[in-house]
Amino acid sequence: MTLSVLVVDDQAVVRAGFAAIIDAEPDMTVVGEAGDGAAAVSLSDRLTPDVIVMDIRMPGIDGITATRVLSGRQDPPRVLVLTTFDLDAYVFEALRAGASGFLLKDVRAAELLDGIRVVAGGESVLAPSATRRLIAHYATGPRPGGDASAIGQLTARERYVLSLVATGLNNAEIATELGIAIGTVKSHVNALLRKLAVRDRVQATILAYDVGLVRPTPPPPPA
């Protein structure tokens, strides 16, 4: 399967560079390029890409606003935010708007390509610095609140898996922590995403912090 990618950046040289890197991969093709958020939304509606590589700071409609609009579409594309600005406000707002990942523009080509594949597969990807600050921000700062009733639909094991996901563990690490197979972890994750009505691990993590499920250290596993 070939992944279709839309590249969005207001700098033509940067946009062309990313497009060239992506188009060189045998399993990816760049179906379009856009220089601002409005063009990104319009092209996405017409081209229906699998993944959008989205800049944040652009003239007119910025990347966060465009991501929020696209996330409201039926069967929306995955959005991987790629920006120069490693600032908390941008990270948090991009994720809340519906982005599935956040990487810095100085990321290596291989990491960019892996990030595209990861978000296309329904997972999430965050720059390590962003993950650490996201956890610290929610663990130590005020929480805006969330729909705790959704968490109530989860089993005790699913709640614990969610707490581990929200602290940044991947499926292999969760499997080691719980002493279960990776396939079982995937089943738990898929079940909790479905019950919470969220698209991916990033959105599940935000909800977990919003309702106060996650704290600086995970709660003890259920008996």
C-alpha positions as CSV (number, residue, x, y, z in Angstrom):
1,M,0.0,0.0,0.0
2,T,1.3,3.4,-1.0
3,L,0.7,6.2,1.5
4,S,-0.5,9.5,0.1
5,V,1.0,12.6,1.7
6,L,0.1,16.3,1.6
7,V,3.0,18.6,2.6
8,V,2.0,22.0,4.1
9,D,4.6,24.8,4.7
10,D,4.6,28.4,3.9
11,Q,8.3,28.3,2.8
12,A,8.5,26.9,-0.7
13,V,12.1,25.7,-0.3
14,V,11.3,23.8,2.9
15,R,8.2,22.4,1.4
16,A,10.0,21.2,-1.7
17,G,12.7,19.6,0.5
18,F,10.3,17.6,2.6
19,A,8.3,16.6,-0.5
20,A,11.5,15.3,-2.2
21,I,12.4,13.2,0.8
22,I,8.9,11.7,1.1
23,D,8.5,11.1,-2.6
24,A,11.7,9.2,-2.8
25,E,10.3,6.4,-0.6
26,P,8.7,3.5,-2.5
27,D,5.8,3.3,-0.1
28,M,4.9,7.0,-0.2
29,T,3.8,9.5,-2.7
30,V,3.3,13.3,-2.3
31,V,-0.1,14.1,-3.8
32,G,0.0,17.8,-3.2
33,E,1.7,20.8,-1.6
34,A,0.1,23.8,0.2
35,G,1.5,27.1,1.5
36,D,-1.1,27.9,4.1
37,G,-3.9,26.4,6.2
38,A,-6.7,27.3,3.9
39,A,-5.1,25.7,0.9
40,A,-4.3,22.6,3.1
41,V,-8.0,22.2,4.0
42,S,-9.1,22.7,0.4
43,L,-6.5,20.3,-1.1
44,S,-7.2,17.7,1.6
45,D,-10.9,17.7,0.8
46,R,-10.1,17.2,-2.9
47,L,-7.1,14.8,-2.6
48,T,-8.0,12.8,0.6
49,P,-4.4,12.2,1.7
50,D,-3.6,9.6,4.3
51,V,-1.2,11.9,6.1
52,I,-0.7,15.6,6.2
53,V,2.7,17.0,7.2
54,M,1.6,20.3,8.7
55,D,3.6,23.4,9.6
56,I,2.1,25.5,12.4
57,R,3.1,29.1,11.8
58,M,1.7,30.2,8.5
59,P,0.0,33.3,7.2
60,G,-3.8,33.4,7.2
61,I,-5.1,30.2,8.6
62,D,-2.4,28.6,10.6
63,G,-1.6,24.9,11.0
64,I,-3.4,24.4,14.3
65,T,-6.6,26.0,13.0
66,A,-6.4,23.9,9.8
67,T,-5.8,20.7,11.9
68,R,-8.9,21.5,14.0
69,V,-11.0,21.9,10.9
70,L,-9.7,18.7,9.3
71,S,-10.2,16.7,12.5
72,G,-13.9,17.6,12.3
73,R,-14.2,16.0,8.8
74,Q,-15.6,12.5,8.4
75,D,-12.7,10.0,8.1
76,P,-10.1,12.8,8.6
77,P,-6.5,12.5,7.5
78,R,-3.8,11.9,10.1
79,V,-1.8,15.1,10.8
80,L,1.9,15.1,11.7
81,V,2.9,18.6,12.8
82,L,6.4,19.6,11.9
83,T,7.7,22.9,13.1
84,T,10.7,24.9,14.1
85,F,9.1,26.1,17.3
86,D,9.4,23.7,20.2
87,L,7.0,25.6,22.4
88,D,4.5,24.2,24.9
89,A,1.6,26.3,23.6
90,Y,2.1,25.0,20.1
91,V,2.6,21.3,21.2
92,F,-0.5,21.3,23.4
93,E,-2.7,23.2,21.0
94,A,-1.7,21.0,18.0
95,L,-2.5,17.8,19.9
96,R,-5.8,19.2,21.2
97,A,-6.7,20.2,17.7
98,G,-6.4,16.6,16.6
99,A,-2.8,16.1,15.4
100,S,-1.5,12.6,15.8
101,G,2.1,13.6,16.2
102,F,4.6,16.5,16.7
103,L,8.2,16.6,15.4
104,L,10.7,19.3,15.0
105,K,11.9,20.4,11.6
106,D,15.5,19.5,12.4
107,V,14.4,15.8,12.7
108,R,16.5,13.4,10.6
109,A,14.9,12.2,7.3
110,A,14.6,8.7,8.6
111,E,12.7,9.8,11.7
112,L,10.3,12.0,9.6
113,L,9.6,9.0,7.3
114,D,9.1,6.7,10.3
115,G,6.8,9.3,11.9
116,I,4.6,9.4,8.8
117,R,4.3,5.6,8.7
118,V,3.5,5.5,12.5
119,V,0.7,8.0,12.3
120,A,-0.7,6.5,9.1
121,G,-0.9,3.2,11.0
122,G,-3.1,4.8,13.7
123,E,-0.4,5.3,16.3
124,S,1.1,8.6,17.5
125,V,4.6,10.1,17.5
126,L,6.0,12.9,19.6
127,A,9.4,14.5,19.9
128,P,10.9,13.2,23.1
129,S,11.2,16.8,24.5
130,A,7.5,17.3,23.8
131,T,6.5,14.1,25.5
132,R,8.4,14.9,28.7
133,R,6.9,18.4,28.9
134,L,3.4,17.2,28.1
135,I,3.6,14.7,31.0
136,A,5.1,17.3,33.4
137,H,2.6,20.0,32.4
138,Y,-0.4,17.8,33.2
139,A,1.1,16.1,36.2
140,T,2.0,19.3,38.0
141,G,-0.4,21.9,36.6
142,P,-4.1,22.5,36.8
143,R,-6.2,20.2,34.7
144,P,-9.0,21.7,32.5
145,G,-11.3,18.8,33.2
146,G,-12.8,16.1,31.0
147,D,-15.5,13.6,30.6
148,A,-14.8,11.1,33.4
149,S,-17.8,9.0,32.4
150,A,-15.9,7.7,29.4
151,I,-13.1,6.4,31.7
152,G,-15.8,4.6,33.7
153,Q,-16.5,2.4,30.7
154,L,-13.0,0.9,30.9
155,T,-12.1,-2.3,32.7
156,A,-9.5,-2.0,35.5
157,R,-6.9,-3.5,33.2
158,E,-7.8,-1.1,30.4
159,R,-7.5,1.9,32.8
160,Y,-4.1,0.7,33.8
161,V,-3.0,0.2,30.2
162,L,-4.2,3.8,29.5
163,S,-2.2,5.1,32.4
164,L,0.9,3.4,31.0
165,V,0.2,4.8,27.5
166,A,-0.2,8.2,28.9
167,T,3.2,8.1,30.6
168,G,4.8,7.5,27.2
169,L,5.3,3.7,27.1
170,N,5.0,1.9,23.8
171,N,3.3,-1.5,23.3
172,A,6.5,-3.5,23.9
173,E,7.3,-1.7,27.1
174,I,3.7,-2.1,28.4
175,A,3.9,-5.9,27.5
176,T,7.0,-6.1,29.6
177,E,5.5,-4.2,32.5
178,L,2.4,-6.4,32.6
179,G,4.0,-9.7,31.6
180,I,1.7,-10.2,28.7
181,A,2.0,-10.5,24.9
182,I,2.3,-7.5,22.7
183,G,-0.8,-8.7,20.8
184,T,-2.7,-8.6,24.0
185,V,-1.6,-5.1,24.7
186,K,-2.7,-4.0,21.2
187,S,-6.1,-5.6,21.9
188,H,-6.4,-3.6,25.2
189,V,-5.3,-0.4,23.5
190,N,-7.8,-0.8,20.6
191,A,-10.6,-1.5,23.1
192,L,-9.9,1.5,25.2
193,L,-9.6,3.8,22.1
194,R,-13.0,2.5,20.9
195,K,-14.6,3.0,24.3
196,L,-13.2,6.5,24.8
197,A,-14.2,7.4,21.2
198,V,-10.8,8.8,20.5
199,R,-8.7,8.3,17.3
200,D,-5.3,7.5,18.8
201,R,-2.9,7.3,21.8
202,V,-2.3,11.1,21.8
203,Q,-6.0,11.9,22.2
204,A,-6.4,9.1,24.8
205,T,-3.4,10.6,26.7
206,I,-4.9,14.0,26.8
207,L,-8.2,12.7,28.1
208,A,-6.4,10.6,30.8
209,Y,-4.7,13.8,32.1
210,D,-7.8,15.9,31.8
211,V,-9.8,13.6,34.0
212,G,-7.0,13.2,36.5
213,L,-6.4,9.4,35.8
214,V,-2.7,10.0,35.3
215,R,-0.4,11.4,37.9
216,P,3.4,11.7,38.0
217,T,3.6,7.9,38.6
218,P,1.1,5.4,37.4
219,P,-1.3,3.8,40.0
220,P,-0.6,0.2,41.1
221,P,-1.8,-2.5,38.7
222,P,-5.2,-4.0,39.5
223,A,-5.1,-7.3,41.5
